[in-house]
């Protein structure tokens, strides 16, 4: 029993130290698409404050697109939902998927 608790503790500690990334959904209107920097800026309502905020998200080679073929097909004004993870080292959000409504 002691060994099981120790193993569980060590596993949880390892996960915390390794900076496990959790997915975050960003939904809003596209303000800007930067093809060179491979980034999308979205205007999103902040649920905590009730105000709009701008969120920048980096697009990766592995980012999946739904409703468009790729980043080049995304236009300012489009409504999107982006599943992203936060890179612990840089603090940047990185897109896992981009869905256009």
C-alpha positions as CSV (number, residue, x, y, z in Angstrom):
1,X,0.0,0.0,0.0
2,X,2.9,2.4,0.8
3,X,4.5,1.6,-2.5
4,X,1.2,2.4,-4.4
5,X,0.9,5.8,-2.7
6,X,4.6,6.5,-3.4
7,X,4.2,5.6,-7.1
8,X,1.0,7.7,-7.4
9,X,2.8,10.7,-5.7
10,X,5.8,10.4,-8.0
11,X,3.6,10.2,-11.1
12,X,1.6,13.3,-10.1
13,X,4.8,15.2,-9.2
14,X,6.3,14.3,-12.6
15,X,3.3,15.5,-14.4
16,X,3.3,18.8,-12.6
17,X,7.0,19.4,-13.1
18,X,6.9,18.5,-16.8
19,X,4.3,21.2,-17.6
20,X,1.6,19.1,-19.1
21,X,-0.3,21.2,-21.6
22,X,-4.1,21.4,-21.5
23,X,-6.3,22.3,-24.4
24,X,-8.0,25.6,-24.4
25,X,-10.9,26.6,-26.8
26,X,-10.7,30.1,-28.3
27,X,-13.9,31.2,-30.0
28,X,-14.4,34.5,-31.7
29,X,-13.9,36.7,-34.8
30,X,-10.6,36.7,-36.7
31,X,-9.1,40.1,-36.6
32,X,-5.8,39.3,-38.4
33,X,-4.1,36.4,-40.2
34,X,-0.3,36.8,-40.5
35,X,0.9,34.3,-43.1
36,X,4.6,35.1,-42.4
37,X,4.5,34.7,-38.7
38,X,1.9,31.9,-39.1
39,X,-0.4,33.4,-36.4
40,X,-4.1,34.2,-36.0
41,X,-5.4,37.1,-33.9
42,X,-8.9,36.5,-32.6
43,X,-11.3,38.9,-30.7
44,X,-12.8,36.9,-27.9
45,X,-15.2,37.8,-25.1
46,X,-13.6,37.4,-21.7
47,X,-16.2,35.6,-19.6
48,X,-14.6,36.9,-16.3
49,X,-14.7,40.6,-17.2
50,X,-17.4,40.7,-19.9
51,X,-15.0,42.6,-22.2
52,X,-13.4,41.7,-25.5
53,X,-9.8,40.7,-25.6
54,X,-7.4,39.9,-28.4
55,X,-5.8,36.5,-28.4
56,X,-2.9,35.6,-30.7
57,X,-2.4,31.9,-31.6
58,X,0.5,30.3,-33.5
59,X,-0.3,27.9,-36.3
60,X,1.9,24.8,-36.5
61,X,2.6,22.3,-39.3
62,X,0.4,19.8,-37.6
63,X,-2.6,22.1,-37.1
64,X,-5.8,20.6,-38.5
65,X,-8.2,22.8,-40.4
66,X,-12.0,22.4,-40.7
67,X,-14.1,24.4,-43.1
68,X,-10.9,25.7,-44.9
69,X,-8.0,24.0,-46.5
70,X,-5.2,25.8,-44.6
71,X,-4.1,29.2,-43.1
72,X,-4.2,30.9,-46.5
73,X,-8.0,30.2,-46.7
74,X,-8.7,32.1,-43.4
75,X,-9.9,35.6,-43.7
76,X,-10.4,38.5,-41.2
77,X,-14.0,38.6,-40.0
78,X,-14.5,34.8,-40.0
79,X,-15.9,33.2,-36.9
80,X,-13.6,30.5,-35.6
81,X,-13.1,28.0,-32.8
82,X,-9.5,27.2,-32.2
83,X,-8.4,24.3,-29.9
84,X,-5.0,25.4,-28.6
85,X,-2.4,24.4,-26.0
86,X,-0.2,26.8,-24.1
87,X,3.5,26.2,-24.6
88,X,4.9,26.3,-21.1
89,X,8.4,27.4,-22.2
90,X,7.3,30.4,-24.3
91,X,3.8,31.1,-23.0
92,X,2.4,31.1,-26.5
93,X,-0.8,29.4,-27.5
94,X,-0.3,26.9,-30.3
95,X,-3.2,25.8,-32.5
96,X,-4.1,22.1,-32.6
97,X,-7.2,22.7,-34.8
98,X,-8.9,25.7,-36.4
99,X,-12.6,25.3,-37.3
100,X,-14.5,28.0,-39.3
101,X,-18.2,28.4,-38.6
